[in-house]
Amino acid sequence: MSINKTRGLLYRIARFLGDINAVSKGKVGRRVGRRLAGKGAGRLFRGFFK
């Protein structure tokens, strides 16, 4: 297994654990909103740094 695949797996696990943590604290809406905002910002800045 390459380093990139291992890193991707670790990031997926971390994201999943963050989802579980948000559910247990009752802050799912805030997490979803922040995730959407982050994706939007990433798409916006992708054009600048391409």
Secondary structure as a PSIPRED ss2 file (coil, helix, strand):
# PSIPRED VFORMAT (PSIPRED V4.0)

   1 M C   1.000  0.000  0.000
   2 S C   1.000  0.000  0.000
   3 I H   0.000  1.000  0.000
   4 N H   0.000  1.000  0.000
   5 K H   0.000  1.000  0.000
   6 T H   0.000  1.000  0.000
   7 R H   0.000  1.000  0.000
   8 G H   0.000  1.000  0.000
   9 L H   0.000  1.000  0.000
  10 L H   0.000  1.000  0.000
  11 Y H   0.000  1.000  0.000
  12 R H   0.000  1.000  0.000
  13 I H   0.000  1.000  0.000
  14 A H   0.000  1.000  0.000
  15 R H   0.000  1.000  0.000
  16 F H   0.000  1.000  0.000
  17 L H   0.000  1.000  0.000
  18 G H   0.000  1.000  0.000
  19 D H   0.000  1.000  0.000
  20 I H   0.000  1.000  0.000
  21 N H   0.000  1.000  0.000
  22 A H   0.000  1.000  0.000
  23 V H   0.000  1.000  0.000
  24 S H   0.000  1.000  0.000
  25 K H   0.000  1.000  0.000
  26 G C   1.000  0.000  0.000
  27 K C   1.000  0.000  0.000
  28 V H   0.000  1.000  0.000
  29 G H   0.000  1.000  0.000
  30 R H   0.000  1.000  0.000
  31 R H   0.000  1.000  0.000
  32 V H   0.000  1.000  0.000
  33 G H   0.000  1.000  0.000
  34 R H   0.000  1.000  0.000
  35 R H   0.000  1.000  0.000
  36 L H   0.000  1.000  0.000
  37 A H   0.000  1.000  0.000
  38 G H   0.000  1.000  0.000
  39 K H   0.000  1.000  0.000
  40 G H   0.000  1.000  0.000
  41 A H   0.000  1.000  0.000
  42 G H   0.000  1.000  0.000
  43 R H   0.000  1.000  0.000
  44 L H   0.000  1.000  0.000
  45 F H   0.000  1.000  0.000
  46 R H   0.000  1.000  0.000
  47 G H   0.000  1.000  0.000
  48 F H   0.000  1.000  0.000
  49 F C   1.000  0.000  0.000
  50 K C   1.000  0.000  0.000
